[in-house]
Amino acid sequence: MLHWFRRRAEVQRTAEKLYGSVVAAARNPGFYRGMGVPDTPEGRFELVALHLFLMLEGLKGQNAADPEVAQRTIETFVTDMDDCMREMGVGDMVVGKKVKRAAAAFYERASVYRAALAARGSELEVGIMQYVFEGDGAARDRAARLAHYTRAAAELSSKTPFDKLVADGSFARLLKANGAEEVS
């Protein structure tokens, strides 16, 4: 019985650490300054969703996918969305609906990004332009650079744990290599 409680606590700590790494990667100012991602709640959500997708796919790619860790990390994301909406002043009666929409939006993006990475065509740029840059045709170059970053980040995270890549600055270097100023 105690083993179950210890395991549950360990999984929760791991999930929180991984989600913290996701948020840290998504908050790099280079995305907003260098790549022109809108520095808005929506733009920040898009980068958290993109990096959460990369982290979850990386777990699968390392054959270390613990479904419980993945599920708890998604639950941590949902809790964070709830907290953020409450901090922004969204009323209690509406928070649940908005959190459900945010979770559905994540799963939609994950599906598009997964298919686009597998296709290896321009679908990733199209998806990024649609979601991150809200369909702004003038952002085509920025979407292409962010798609290049995403492909490289997906490759890296399939071989090395996501939190280690954030801690050692690998994602920041990738960001700089794709035309964004490096900001630690």
Phi, psi and omega in degrees: 000315179294328177302318180299315179295319178296315180299316180298316179296320179295316178298318180297317178298317179297316180297317179295322178295315179297316180295323175300322177293321177300310181296319179299316178296318183289338183271001180301121182301341178301329177296321186275320180279311188275326183256351177074022174295133180302127179273070181229168175305322180292316179297318178294320176301315182300320180287326175296315180299317180298314182287328174296318176301312181300318180295314181294319177294323178298321177301317179296318183293336180269004184054026179247018186295107172265109184304329180290320178294315179300314180297316180295326178293319176296320177297324177295320175300313181297318178298319178297318178298318178300312181298317181298317181294321177295321178296328179280358176093013177291133183292152182305325183290338186253340186306313182303316180295318181292323178294318177299319178295322178295317179295317178297321178297319177300311182297324177296312180296317180301319179296315179295313182296319180299311180296320181293319178295323179291325182286332179059025177252211181271005182299327180294316178299319180297314179297316179295319179297318181294312186275306187285318184256014174051039175075012180289107181300334179289348182266014184305314180295317179295321178295321179295319179293320178292325176293320177298315176303315183298317178299314181294320179294322178295318179297313179298314185286348175282345183247334185229139179306136186305313183297328177290324178294324177291313183297322182272002175084010182301317181292322177297320177294320176299318180298315178296318181296340180257024170093009176256145177293143180281126178228124181269000000 
